[in-house]
């Protein structure tokens, strides 16, 4: 699709046919435990243009308890060309929350 940037050159939207989506990928891997607490027993992973097999493996390892979600999030961030977001899960603007989260993960 076509990626659109804001005036500050931040990649903002992806136009894909008739769909308009966030340029960032929604990543809720850090929320897996909370989802379990809420009774979620199925997690949908959207196919990506690249690295879908690696993304599925990282989620599988986190769900199975063989990898901590924080480590999984760091691995996933490297596979997302525009970065990730999760703000809507927290009732916030996804882009702003994601930028703060990425900085925190990068500082580790």
N, CA, C and O of each residue as an XYZ file, in Angstrom:
432
protein
N       0.803     -1.183      0.000
C       0.000      0.000      0.000
C       0.852      1.255      0.000
O       2.082      1.195     -0.002
N       0.192      2.361      0.002
C       0.830      3.673      0.003
C       0.877      4.198      1.430
O      -0.152      4.268      2.102
N       2.066      4.566      1.895
C       2.224      5.101      3.245
C       2.184      6.620      3.194
O       2.885      7.243      2.397
N       1.361      7.208      4.049
C       1.257      8.662      4.143
C       1.941      9.134      5.412
O       1.873      8.478      6.451
N       2.603     10.283      5.316
C       3.308     10.853      6.466
C       2.625     12.129      6.924
O       1.992     12.832      6.136
N       2.763     12.414      8.209
C       2.277     13.670      8.777
C       3.252     14.784      8.387
O       4.278     14.521      7.759
N       2.936     16.011      8.754
C       3.790     17.141      8.399
C       5.189     17.025      8.990
O       6.137     17.584      8.439
N       5.333     16.309     10.104
C       6.654     16.140     10.713
C       7.382     14.906     10.168
O       8.367     14.459     10.756
N       6.903     14.359      9.053
C       7.471     13.185      8.377
C       7.288     11.874      9.137
O       7.900     10.869      8.775
N       6.464     11.862     10.175
C       6.133     10.620     10.868
C       5.194      9.824      9.976
O       4.171     10.342      9.528
N       5.539      8.562      9.717
C       4.652      7.721      8.913
C       3.381      7.479      9.712
O       3.421      7.025     10.855
N       2.246      7.794      9.083
C       0.989      7.892      9.817
C      -0.064      6.888      9.359
O      -0.615      6.157     10.181
N      -0.350      6.842      8.063
C      -1.403      5.981      7.534
C      -0.879      5.115      6.401
O       0.097      5.461      5.735
N      -1.538      3.991      6.195
C      -1.257      3.118      5.055
C      -2.554      2.973      4.269
O      -3.564      2.508      4.799
N      -2.517      3.371      3.007
C      -3.674      3.209      2.131
C      -3.478      1.917      1.362
O      -2.478      1.734      0.667
N      -4.436      1.035      1.496
C      -4.334     -0.292      0.901
C      -5.651     -0.573      0.184
O      -6.594     -1.087      0.787
N      -5.714     -0.238     -1.094
C      -6.979     -0.376     -1.807
C      -7.993      0.575     -1.215
O      -7.764      1.784     -1.177
N      -9.119      0.043     -0.750
C     -10.143      0.905     -0.146
C      -9.970      1.025      1.362
O     -10.730      1.740      2.014
N      -8.977      0.331      1.927
C      -8.739      0.380      3.372
C      -7.758      1.489      3.730
O      -6.773      1.713      3.026
N      -8.035      2.168      4.815
C      -7.092      3.109      5.405
C      -6.770      2.576      6.789
O      -7.656      2.430      7.631
N      -5.496      2.287      7.019
C      -5.066      1.699      8.283
C      -3.915      2.504      8.863
O      -3.312      3.334      8.183
N      -3.623      2.246     10.117
C      -2.446      2.828     10.746
C      -1.207      2.325     10.018
O      -1.158      1.166      9.608
N      -0.215      3.177      9.856
C       1.044      2.727      9.259
C       1.776      1.790     10.211
O       2.556      0.942      9.778
N       1.525      1.943     11.501
C       2.148      1.077     12.497
C       1.335     -0.201     12.652
O       0.148     -0.240     12.327
N       1.980     -1.235     13.148
C       1.326     -2.522     13.378
C       0.877     -2.608     14.828
O       1.670     -2.374     15.740
N      -0.375     -2.939     15.045
C      -0.869     -3.121     16.411
C      -0.208     -4.362     17.006
O      -0.313     -5.456     16.450
N       0.464     -4.189     18.122
C       1.212     -5.274     18.761
C       0.769     -5.380     20.217
O       1.076     -4.511     21.033
N       0.054     -6.442     20.531
C      -0.437     -6.642     21.897
C       0.272     -7.784     22.599
O      -0.279     -8.356     23.539
N       1.477     -8.135     22.170
C       2.182     -9.258     22.791
C       2.433     -9.002     24.276
O       2.425     -9.940     25.074
N       2.654     -7.755     24.651
C       2.893     -7.434     26.062
C       1.611     -7.544     26.886
O       1.661     -7.489     28.115
N       0.475     -7.696     26.231
C      -0.820     -7.771     26.911
C      -1.346     -9.197     27.006
O      -2.490     -9.399     27.413
N      -0.536    -10.193     26.640
C      -1.013    -11.579     26.628
C      -1.533    -12.034     27.990
O      -2.572    -12.689     28.064
N      -0.833    -11.699     29.052
C      -1.277    -12.120     30.385
C      -2.610    -11.467     30.742
O      -3.501    -12.122     31.282
N      -2.742    -10.194     30.444
C      -4.008     -9.495     30.715
C      -5.138    -10.119     29.904
O      -6.257    -10.266     30.397
N      -4.843    -10.484     28.658
C      -5.864    -11.130     27.826
C      -6.308    -12.452     28.444
O      -7.496    -12.772     28.454
N      -5.345    -13.220     28.960
C      -5.694    -14.480     29.638
C      -6.631    -14.212     30.815
O      -7.628    -14.909     31.007
N      -6.285    -13.177     31.605
C      -7.115    -12.815     32.761
C      -8.535    -12.448     32.344
O      -9.487    -12.676     33.090
N      -8.671    -11.883     31.157
C      -9.981    -11.481     30.647
C     -10.729    -12.634     29.982
O     -11.873    -12.474     29.556
N     -10.079    -13.798     29.895
C     -10.720    -14.964     29.298
C     -10.514    -15.114     27.804
O     -11.172    -15.934     27.165
N      -9.610    -14.332     27.242
C      -9.323    -14.454     25.810
C      -8.573    -15.760     25.584
O      -7.559    -16.020     26.232
N      -9.072    -16.579     24.670
C      -8.391    -17.847     24.400
C      -7.975    -17.996     22.939
O      -7.437    -19.033     22.551
N      -8.221    -16.971     22.130
C      -7.783    -16.974     20.738
C      -7.183    -15.604     20.437
O      -7.789    -14.572     20.727
N      -5.992    -15.607     19.854
C      -5.330    -14.368     19.451
C      -5.147    -14.419     17.941
O      -4.585    -15.381     17.416
N      -5.613    -13.399     17.243
C      -5.455    -13.350     15.792
C      -4.181    -12.594     15.456
O      -3.952    -11.488     15.945
N      -3.365    -13.199     14.625
C      -2.155    -12.551     14.125
C      -2.390    -12.264     12.652
O      -2.541    -13.188     11.851
N      -2.420    -11.000     12.295
C      -2.646    -10.627     10.897
C      -1.427    -10.975     10.063
O      -0.298    -10.722     10.483
N      -1.636    -11.550      8.893
C      -0.496    -11.836      8.013
C       0.236    -10.545      7.660
O      -0.388     -9.506      7.440
N       1.535    -10.619      7.609
C       2.363     -9.478      7.247
C       3.012     -9.755      5.890
O       3.100    -10.905      5.461
N       3.456     -8.714      5.231
C       4.086     -8.917      3.922
C       5.424     -9.633      4.056
O       5.899    -10.253      3.105
N       6.030     -9.546      5.237
C       7.309    -10.224      5.488
C       7.328    -10.725      6.929
O       6.680    -10.145      7.800
N       8.053    -11.776      7.172
C       8.356    -12.297      8.516
C       7.169    -12.911      9.259
O       7.247    -13.065     10.478
N       6.080    -13.267      8.587
C       4.923    -13.838      9.298
C       5.309    -15.079     10.088
O       4.833    -15.273     11.207
N       6.164    -15.922      9.520
C       6.565    -17.143     10.226
C       7.307    -16.822     11.515
O       7.091    -17.476     12.535
N       8.178    -15.820     11.475
C       8.921    -15.431     12.674
C       7.998    -14.798     13.712
O       8.145    -15.040     14.910
N       7.050    -13.991     13.250
C       6.102    -13.340     14.154
C       5.251    -14.386     14.867
O       5.044    -14.302     16.077
N       4.761    -15.366     14.123
C       3.963    -16.444     14.718
C       4.788    -17.207     15.741
O       4.292    -17.535     16.819
N       6.041    -17.491     15.416
C       6.914    -18.226     16.341
C       7.127    -17.449     17.640
O       7.095    -18.035     18.722
N       7.343    -16.154     17.544
C       7.550    -15.326     18.740
C       6.294    -15.328     19.609
O       6.386    -15.495     20.826
N       5.127    -15.146     19.000
C       3.883    -15.203     19.770
C       3.704    -16.573     20.404
O       3.324    -16.674     21.571
N       3.972    -17.624     19.647
C       3.812    -18.985     20.174
C       4.705    -19.202     21.392
O       4.264    -19.757     22.398
N       5.961    -18.764     21.299
C       6.876    -18.935     22.436
C       6.398    -18.157     23.656
O       6.506    -18.646     24.781
N       5.875    -16.957     23.449
C       5.372    -16.168     24.584
C       4.126    -16.806     25.188
O       4.005    -16.883     26.410
N       3.213    -17.258     24.362
C       1.988    -17.892     24.862
C       2.322    -19.168     25.624
O       1.692    -19.473     26.637
N       3.321    -19.921     25.133
C       3.712    -21.184     25.774
C       4.591    -20.970     27.001
O       4.906    -21.928     27.706
N       4.993    -19.719     27.266
C       5.826    -19.430     28.431
C       7.306    -19.677     28.219
O       8.072    -19.722     29.181
N       7.718    -19.838     26.968
C       9.136    -20.077     26.681
C       9.894    -18.784     26.381
O      11.108    -18.808     26.181
N       9.189    -17.668     26.351
C       9.804    -16.360     26.135
C       8.960    -15.337     26.877
O       7.731    -15.410     26.867
N       9.617    -14.395     27.514
C       8.904    -13.310     28.194
C       8.336    -12.350     27.145
O       8.994    -12.086     26.139
N       7.134    -11.826     27.362
C       6.546    -10.895     26.400
C       7.417     -9.667     26.116
O       7.412     -9.157     24.996
N       8.155     -9.191     27.106
C       9.030     -8.038     26.881
C      10.106     -8.380     25.855
O      10.417     -7.569     24.982
N      10.674     -9.582     25.961
C      11.670    -10.021     24.978
C      11.003    -10.202     23.615
O      11.555     -9.802     22.590
N       9.822    -10.803     23.609
C       9.088    -10.973     22.361
C       8.809     -9.640     21.695
O       8.922     -9.518     20.475
N       8.445     -8.641     22.485
C       8.168     -7.316     21.946
C       9.413     -6.709     21.305
O       9.327     -6.079     20.251
N      10.557     -6.897     21.933
C      11.811     -6.389     21.345
C      12.094     -7.067     20.009
O      12.493     -6.404     19.051
N      11.891     -8.381     19.935
C      12.097     -9.103     18.676
C      11.120     -8.610     17.606
O      11.511     -8.377     16.462
N       9.855     -8.453     17.982
C       8.848     -8.017     17.017
C       9.131     -6.618     16.500
O       8.937     -6.340     15.317
N       9.584     -5.744     17.368
C       9.845     -4.360     16.957
C      10.839     -4.313     15.791
O      10.715     -3.474     14.899
N      11.810     -5.206     15.803
C      12.801     -5.244     14.715
C      12.200     -5.745     13.402
O      12.771     -5.515     12.336
N      11.062     -6.422     13.466
C      10.427     -6.976     12.271
C       9.352     -6.064     11.692
O       8.768     -6.375     10.654
N       9.089     -4.945     12.352
C       8.030     -4.029     11.920
C       8.663     -2.779     11.329
O       9.246     -1.975     12.056
N       8.554     -2.609     10.018
C       9.270     -1.511      9.358
C       8.880     -0.120      9.839
O       9.716      0.784      9.813
N       7.641      0.083     10.277
C       7.202      1.403     10.733
C       7.057      1.439     12.248
O       6.811      2.500     12.821
N       7.205      0.305     12.894
C       7.053      0.241     14.339
C       5.688     -0.289     14.724
O       4.871     -0.634     13.870
N       5.457     -0.346     16.023
C       4.208     -0.916     16.520
C       3.425      0.109     17.322
O       3.941      1.161     17.698
N       2.171     -0.224     17.575
C       1.320      0.616     18.414
C       0.434     -0.285     19.261
O       0.211     -1.449     18.927
N      -0.060      0.257     20.344
C      -0.975     -0.486     21.214
C      -1.892      0.451     21.995
O      -2.589      0.019     22.913
N      -1.894      1.698     21.642
C      -2.625      2.696     22.408
C      -4.115      2.459     22.524
O      -4.704      2.745     23.566
N      -4.735      1.943     21.481
C      -6.182      1.740     21.537
C      -6.554      0.731     22.608
O      -7.617      0.841     23.218
N      -5.703     -0.241     22.842
C      -5.941     -1.217     23.919
C      -6.027     -0.491     25.260
O      -6.787     -0.888     26.143
N      -5.245      0.568     25.403
C      -5.171      1.324     26.654
C      -6.076      2.551     26.657
O      -6.024      3.351     27.592
N      -6.905      2.712     25.626
C      -7.806      3.852     25.555
C      -7.107      5.145     25.201
O      -7.620      6.226     25.489
N      -5.952      5.053     24.585
C      -5.162      6.226     24.206
C      -5.000      6.262     22.689
O      -5.393      5.332     21.985
N      -4.419      7.347     22.205
C      -4.038      7.404     20.793
C      -2.869      6.445     20.603
O      -1.816      6.614     21.218
N      -3.051      5.456     19.764
C      -2.045      4.403     19.610
C      -0.669      4.901     19.258
O       0.324      4.411     19.798
N      -0.587      5.862     18.365
C       0.707      6.355     17.908
C       1.518      6.965     19.058
O       2.716      6.705     19.165
N       0.898      7.755     19.899
C       1.616      8.394     21.002
C       2.088      7.373     22.029
O       3.227      7.447     22.490
N       1.240      6.431     22.390
C       1.617      5.415     23.369
C       2.726      4.541     22.815
O       3.674      4.213     23.529
N       2.618      4.160     21.547
C       3.616      3.285     20.942
C       4.985      3.939     20.948
O       5.988      3.274     21.212
N       5.041      5.239     20.660
C       6.337      5.901     20.635
C       6.978      5.876     22.019
O       8.184      5.656     22.132
N       6.204      6.096     23.060
C       6.743      6.055     24.418
C       7.198      4.644     24.760
O       8.246      4.464     25.380
N       6.414      3.634     24.358
C       6.763      2.248     24.664
C       8.038      1.845     23.932
O       8.891      1.165     24.502
N       8.172      2.251     22.689
C       9.366      1.896     21.924
C      10.596      2.486     22.584
O      11.627      1.818     22.668
N      10.515      3.714     23.053
C      11.668      4.323     23.726
C      12.025      3.543     24.977
O      13.204      3.320     25.251
N      11.019      3.124     25.742
C      11.285      2.354     26.957
C      11.953      1.030     26.619
O      12.907      0.634     27.289
N      11.472      0.341     25.596
C      12.053     -0.943     25.219
C      13.467     -0.762     24.689
O      14.338     -1.591     24.950
N      13.702      0.320     23.944
C      15.027      0.555     23.386
C      16.042      0.880     24.471
O      17.234      0.625     24.300
N      15.582      1.442     25.587
C      16.488      1.835     26.665
C      17.007      0.637     27.448
O      18.003      0.757     28.161
N      16.356     -0.511     27.331
C      16.764     -1.693     28.103
C      18.058     -2.281     27.598
O      18.536     -3.278     28.140
